[in-house]
């Protein structure tokens, strides 16, 4: 499957998932600063030790209560493994200004269609403090799927 086919499949899956919420998907852009459309984040890697990391970056397109995003990722592992790269697609739903839920799928440079699937939520107590919880499942050819559970406190500066 080519990168273009994967991107179209991921976007179609996320659009179908949106209809499950029962709210009409309006294509009205939410007024935001242009810099808020771009994102970069770091997440842990389930398959390696503490010295491995995954960095994701991309573009988030906000709609009415929903944001769709596409991006790229790079994963660095231990010295015995090579660096991996891939694509990701996700959707984020804002229930209120303080509560949001998101899901994402990603595909690396291996033979599997989807390498990682995740769902997360965030509740913002104030402008600078929030809590988040998440579940990421990483699929590998050579082993059973591995899950990462996350619970954390976020600080915005």
Secondary structure by P-SEA (a helix, b strand, c coil): ccaaaaaaaaaaaaaaaaacccccccccccccccccccccbbbbbcccccccbbbbbbbbbbcccccccccccccccccccccccccccbbbbbcccccccccccccccccccccccccbbbbbcccccccccbbbbbbbccccbbbbbbbbccccc
